[in-house]
């Protein structure tokens, strides 16, 4: 023991053990990545793509460079431009290879490729730090990586399971917001419906109020652009809106129950910034109250097939909304209710 401590051999042995464990887990990640790539290749071949690797190679490593933040002037406008350009570019690659593909199938392919891309990034980053730490005998780097691996493996497994849901078009937990809006729609008297920017706008009569329901156009894998659409609606009505309610899924803390509901104030939307700030600017411009509802779940529940607890929470959310409408708006008020999230498997 004295010799081990003096020579540092104990640390070298520990380092080798950690490197061996990380390498084994990295191989597991690689196997999962290759398995999921094979699934997507098979889907693309069934849709008529002769060389699916051509699409995979372009989309998997597709990246978006963040706008310059040293000069924050118009940073949201620049970020929105870059995000929309990314969306259009990826969609163009898929439509170029599959010119006759429908919107529903295309949306599922886009989401599936996004999952493969996320797994690919995780694999490359872990491999990078493993090689760097091993080459430089960096004990601290390898130790941190070893302690993070269980959490990383859970994330990888979550994305792996999510691919099954997205390739089959099943509703996922993140669709809680759109599902609540759909449930309101089912209980309302619909007057009109139109689609702007992949986002459905339904005007309806509910509980003596004029509702403008906003959600991504379904049933494809789509999140739409609810922030920009809500801002446009408010401007068209010249601020003639009494209340805006946003409903979204939110990550729960450990110990909280899946499907628990909370209400608050603000824009419940988890985008990088452009959509959220569009809602905040429009409501603050006309002093419109902005309320939020969230349905809690963990990451796995958010991107895999919707669980029973979340589905039941979406139904319970209606009673919360009824109470908010009754307490905060008079009869015949105009209210915008937006269901934020992926509307896969949810029509409307």
C-alpha positions as CSV (number, residue, x, y, z in Angstrom):
1,X,0.0,0.0,0.0
2,X,2.9,2.4,0.8
3,X,4.5,1.7,-2.6
4,X,1.1,2.2,-4.4
5,X,0.6,5.6,-2.7
6,X,4.1,6.8,-3.2
7,X,4.4,5.8,-6.9
8,X,0.8,6.9,-7.8
9,X,0.2,3.4,-9.2
10,X,-3.1,3.2,-7.5
11,X,-4.3,6.2,-9.5
12,X,-3.0,4.7,-12.7
13,X,-4.9,1.5,-12.0
14,X,-8.1,3.4,-11.2
15,X,-7.7,5.4,-14.4
16,X,-7.4,2.3,-16.5
17,X,-10.5,0.8,-14.8
18,X,-12.5,3.9,-15.5
19,X,-11.3,4.1,-19.1
20,X,-12.3,0.5,-19.7
21,X,-15.8,1.1,-18.3
22,X,-16.3,4.3,-20.3
23,X,-15.1,2.5,-23.5
24,X,-17.6,-0.3,-22.9
25,X,-20.4,2.2,-22.5
26,X,-19.2,4.1,-25.5
27,X,-19.5,0.9,-27.5
28,X,-23.0,0.5,-26.3
29,X,-23.9,4.0,-27.5
30,X,-22.3,3.2,-30.9
31,X,-24.4,0.0,-31.2
32,X,-27.6,1.9,-30.3
33,X,-26.7,4.6,-32.9
34,X,-26.0,2.0,-35.6
35,X,-29.3,0.2,-34.8
36,X,-31.3,3.4,-35.0
37,X,-29.5,4.4,-38.3
38,X,-30.5,1.0,-39.7
39,X,-34.2,1.6,-38.8
40,X,-34.2,5.0,-40.5
41,X,-32.4,3.6,-43.5
42,X,-35.1,0.9,-43.9
43,X,-37.8,3.5,-43.7
44,X,-36.2,5.7,-46.3
45,X,-35.7,2.6,-48.6
46,X,-39.4,1.8,-48.2
47,X,-40.2,5.3,-49.3
48,X,-38.2,5.0,-52.4
49,X,-34.7,6.3,-51.5
50,X,-32.1,4.2,-53.2
51,X,-29.1,5.6,-51.2
52,X,-30.4,6.6,-47.7
53,X,-26.9,7.2,-46.5
54,X,-26.8,10.3,-48.7
55,X,-29.6,11.9,-46.6
56,X,-28.3,10.5,-43.3
57,X,-24.8,11.9,-44.0
58,X,-26.1,15.4,-44.7
59,X,-28.7,15.8,-42.0
60,X,-26.9,14.0,-39.1
61,X,-24.0,16.4,-39.1
62,X,-26.1,19.5,-40.0
63,X,-25.4,22.3,-37.6
64,X,-26.5,25.8,-36.8
65,X,-24.1,28.5,-35.6
66,X,-25.5,30.7,-32.9
67,X,-25.7,34.4,-33.6
68,X,-23.2,36.8,-32.2
69,X,-24.2,37.8,-28.7
70,X,-21.4,40.3,-28.0
71,X,-23.7,42.9,-29.7
72,X,-27.2,41.9,-28.6
73,X,-29.0,44.3,-30.9
74,X,-31.7,42.4,-32.9
75,X,-30.2,39.1,-31.6
76,X,-33.7,37.5,-31.4
77,X,-34.4,38.5,-35.0
78,X,-31.1,37.0,-36.1
79,X,-31.7,33.8,-34.1
80,X,-35.2,33.4,-35.5
81,X,-33.8,33.8,-39.1
82,X,-31.1,31.1,-38.4
83,X,-33.6,28.6,-36.9
84,X,-36.1,29.0,-39.7
85,X,-33.3,28.7,-42.3
86,X,-32.2,25.4,-40.6
87,X,-35.7,24.1,-40.7
88,X,-36.1,25.0,-44.3
89,X,-32.8,23.6,-45.3
90,X,-33.3,20.2,-43.6
91,X,-36.8,20.0,-45.1
92,X,-35.4,20.8,-48.5
93,X,-32.9,18.0,-48.3
94,X,-35.7,15.5,-47.4
95,X,-38.0,16.8,-50.1
96,X,-35.2,16.7,-52.7
97,X,-34.7,13.0,-52.1
98,X,-38.4,12.3,-51.7
99,X,-40.3,14.8,-53.9
100,X,-43.6,13.0,-53.7
101,X,-43.6,12.4,-49.9
102,X,-46.6,13.7,-48.0
103,X,-46.4,16.3,-45.2
104,X,-47.2,13.7,-42.5
105,X,-44.5,11.2,-43.6
106,X,-42.0,14.0,-44.1
107,X,-42.5,15.3,-40.6
108,X,-41.9,11.9,-39.1
109,X,-38.7,11.5,-41.1
110,X,-37.5,15.0,-40.0
111,X,-38.1,14.1,-36.3
112,X,-36.4,10.7,-36.7
113,X,-33.3,12.2,-38.3
114,X,-33.2,14.8,-35.4
115,X,-33.1,11.9,-32.9
116,X,-30.3,10.2,-34.9
117,X,-28.4,13.5,-35.0
118,X,-28.7,14.0,-31.2
119,X,-27.4,10.4,-30.6
120,X,-24.6,11.0,-33.0
121,X,-23.5,14.2,-31.1
122,X,-23.5,12.4,-27.8
123,X,-21.4,9.6,-29.2
124,X,-18.8,11.9,-30.8
125,X,-18.5,14.2,-27.7
126,X,-18.0,11.2,-25.3
127,X,-15.5,9.7,-27.7
128,X,-13.7,13.0,-27.9
129,X,-13.3,13.4,-24.2
130,X,-12.3,9.8,-23.7
131,X,-9.5,9.9,-26.3
132,X,-8.3,13.3,-24.9
133,X,-8.3,12.1,-21.3
134,X,-6.6,8.8,-22.2
135,X,-3.9,10.5,-24.3
136,X,-3.1,13.1,-21.7
137,X,-3.6,10.8,-18.7
138,X,-6.0,13.4,-17.4
139,X,-7.3,11.8,-14.2
140,X,-9.8,14.6,-13.4
141,X,-11.4,14.5,-16.9
142,X,-11.8,10.8,-17.0
143,X,-13.2,10.8,-13.4
144,X,-15.8,13.4,-14.3
145,X,-16.7,11.5,-17.5
146,X,-17.1,8.2,-15.5
147,X,-19.4,9.8,-13.0
148,X,-21.5,11.3,-15.7
149,X,-21.9,8.1,-17.8
150,X,-24.9,6.7,-15.9
151,X,-26.9,9.9,-16.6
152,X,-25.6,10.0,-20.2
153,X,-26.7,6.4,-20.8
154,X,-30.2,7.1,-19.5
155,X,-30.5,10.0,-22.0
156,X,-29.2,7.8,-24.8
157,X,-31.7,5.1,-23.9
158,X,-34.5,7.6,-23.8
159,X,-33.7,8.9,-27.3
160,X,-33.4,5.3,-28.5
161,X,-36.9,4.5,-27.2
162,X,-38.2,7.8,-28.6
163,X,-37.3,6.8,-32.2
164,X,-39.9,4.0,-32.0
165,X,-42.6,6.5,-31.2
166,X,-41.7,9.0,-33.9
167,X,-41.3,6.4,-36.6
168,X,-44.8,5.1,-35.9
169,X,-46.4,8.5,-35.4
170,X,-47.6,7.9,-31.8
171,X,-48.5,10.9,-29.6
172,X,-45.7,11.8,-27.1
173,X,-45.8,13.4,-23.7
174,X,-44.7,16.7,-25.2
175,X,-48.0,16.8,-27.1
176,X,-49.8,17.6,-23.8
177,X,-50.4,21.2,-24.8
178,X,-51.8,20.4,-28.2
179,X,-54.0,17.7,-26.7
180,X,-55.5,20.1,-24.2
181,X,-56.4,22.4,-27.1
182,X,-57.9,19.6,-29.0
183,X,-60.0,18.6,-26.0
184,X,-61.3,22.2,-25.8
185,X,-62.0,22.1,-29.5
186,X,-64.1,18.9,-29.1
187,X,-66.3,20.7,-26.6
188,X,-66.6,23.9,-28.5
189,X,-68.7,25.3,-31.3
190,X,-66.1,25.7,-34.2
191,X,-66.6,28.7,-36.4
192,X,-63.5,28.8,-38.6
193,X,-60.1,27.2,-39.1
194,X,-57.0,28.3,-41.0
195,X,-53.3,27.4,-41.1
196,X,-50.4,29.9,-41.0
197,X,-46.8,28.9,-40.8
198,X,-47.5,25.2,-40.0
199,X,-49.8,26.4,-37.1
200,X,-53.5,25.8,-36.9
201,X,-55.8,28.7,-35.8
202,X,-59.3,27.7,-34.9
203,X,-61.9,30.2,-33.8
204,X,-64.6,28.7,-31.5
205,X,-67.3,29.5,-29.0
206,X,-66.8,28.0,-25.5
207,X,-68.3,28.8,-22.1
208,X,-69.7,32.1,-23.5
209,X,-66.3,33.3,-24.7
210,X,-64.8,33.7,-28.1
211,X,-61.8,31.4,-28.2
212,X,-58.9,31.5,-30.7
213,X,-57.2,28.2,-30.3
214,X,-53.6,27.9,-31.5
215,X,-51.6,24.7,-32.0
216,X,-49.2,23.1,-34.4
217,X,-50.9,21.6,-37.4
218,X,-51.5,17.9,-36.8
219,X,-51.3,14.9,-36.9
220,X,-47.8,15.1,-38.2
221,X,-44.7,15.6,-36.0
222,X,-44.8,19.4,-35.9
223,X,-44.4,22.2,-33.3
224,X,-45.3,25.0,-35.6
225,X,-44.6,28.7,-34.8
226,X,-47.1,29.6,-32.1
227,X,-45.3,32.7,-30.9
228,X,-45.2,34.4,-34.3
229,X,-48.8,33.4,-35.0
230,X,-50.1,34.7,-31.6
231,X,-48.3,38.0,-32.1
232,X,-49.9,38.3,-35.6
233,X,-53.4,37.6,-34.2
234,X,-53.0,40.1,-31.5
235,X,-51.8,42.8,-33.9
236,X,-54.7,42.0,-36.4
237,X,-57.2,42.4,-33.5
238,X,-55.4,45.6,-32.5
239,X,-55.0,44.3,-29.0
240,X,-58.6,43.3,-28.7
241,X,-57.8,40.2,-26.6
242,X,-58.8,39.9,-23.0
243,X,-56.5,37.0,-22.0
244,X,-53.8,34.7,-23.5
245,X,-53.2,31.3,-22.0
246,X,-50.3,29.0,-23.0
247,X,-50.2,25.3,-22.1
248,X,-47.1,23.3,-22.3
249,X,-45.3,20.2,-21.0
250,X,-42.6,20.9,-18.4
251,X,-39.8,18.8,-16.9
252,X,-40.7,17.8,-13.4
253,X,-38.3,17.7,-10.4
254,X,-37.5,14.3,-8.9
255,X,-40.2,13.4,-6.4
256,X,-42.9,15.2,-8.3
257,X,-45.7,13.1,-9.8
258,X,-46.0,12.6,-13.5
259,X,-49.1,14.5,-14.8
260,X,-49.2,17.0,-11.9
261,X,-50.5,20.4,-13.1
262,X,-49.4,23.9,-12.1
263,X,-50.6,27.3,-13.2
264,X,-48.8,30.6,-13.3
265,X,-48.0,33.7,-15.3
266,X,-45.8,34.1,-18.4
267,X,-45.3,32.3,-21.7
268,X,-45.1,28.5,-21.2
269,X,-43.0,27.6,-24.3
270,X,-39.6,26.0,-24.4
271,X,-38.1,27.4,-27.6
272,X,-34.6,29.0,-27.8
273,X,-36.2,32.5,-27.6
274,X,-37.8,33.9,-30.7
275,X,-41.3,32.3,-30.2
276,X,-41.4,33.1,-26.5
277,X,-40.3,36.7,-26.8
278,X,-42.9,37.2,-29.6
279,X,-45.7,36.3,-27.2
280,X,-44.2,38.5,-24.4
281,X,-43.8,41.5,-26.7
282,X,-47.3,41.3,-28.1
283,X,-49.1,40.9,-24.8
284,X,-47.0,43.6,-23.0
285,X,-47.6,46.0,-25.9
286,X,-51.3,45.9,-25.3
287,X,-51.2,45.0,-21.6
288,X,-52.9,41.7,-22.1
289,X,-52.8,39.3,-19.1
290,X,-50.6,36.3,-19.9
291,X,-51.3,33.1,-18.0
292,X,-49.5,29.7,-18.2
293,X,-50.4,26.1,-17.5
294,X,-47.8,23.3,-17.3
295,X,-48.2,19.5,-17.2
296,X,-45.2,18.0,-15.5
297,X,-43.2,15.0,-16.7
298,X,-39.6,13.8,-17.1
299,X,-37.5,13.8,-20.3
300,X,-38.3,10.2,-21.1
301,X,-42.0,10.7,-20.7
302,X,-41.8,13.9,-22.8
303,X,-40.4,12.3,-26.0
304,X,-41.8,8.8,-25.8
305,X,-45.3,7.5,-26.2
306,X,-47.7,9.5,-24.0
307,X,-48.4,7.8,-20.7
308,X,-51.9,7.3,-19.2
309,X,-51.1,9.8,-16.4
310,X,-50.3,12.6,-18.9
311,X,-53.4,11.8,-21.0
312,X,-55.6,12.1,-17.9
313,X,-53.8,15.3,-16.8
314,X,-54.7,16.8,-20.2
315,X,-58.4,16.1,-19.4
316,X,-58.1,17.6,-15.9
317,X,-56.5,20.7,-17.2
318,X,-59.8,21.7,-18.7
319,X,-61.2,22.4,-15.3
320,X,-58.3,24.7,-14.5
321,X,-58.9,26.6,-17.8
322,X,-62.6,26.9,-17.0
323,X,-61.8,28.4,-13.7
324,X,-59.2,30.9,-15.2
325,X,-61.8,32.0,-17.8
326,X,-64.5,32.5,-15.2
327,X,-62.2,34.4,-12.8
328,X,-60.4,36.6,-15.3
329,X,-62.7,37.3,-18.3
330,X,-66.2,38.5,-18.7
331,X,-68.8,36.9,-21.0
332,X,-68.2,37.4,-24.7
333,X,-64.5,38.0,-24.0
334,X,-61.9,37.1,-26.6
335,X,-59.3,34.6,-25.4
336,X,-56.3,33.1,-27.1
337,X,-55.4,29.6,-25.9
338,X,-52.2,28.0,-27.3
339,X,-51.2,24.4,-26.9
340,X,-47.4,24.3,-27.2
341,X,-45.5,21.2,-28.1
342,X,-45.2,18.4,-30.7
343,X,-48.7,17.6,-32.1
344,X,-47.7,14.2,-33.5
345,X,-50.7,11.9,-33.5
346,X,-53.1,14.7,-32.5
347,X,-55.3,16.0,-35.3
348,X,-56.4,19.6,-35.8
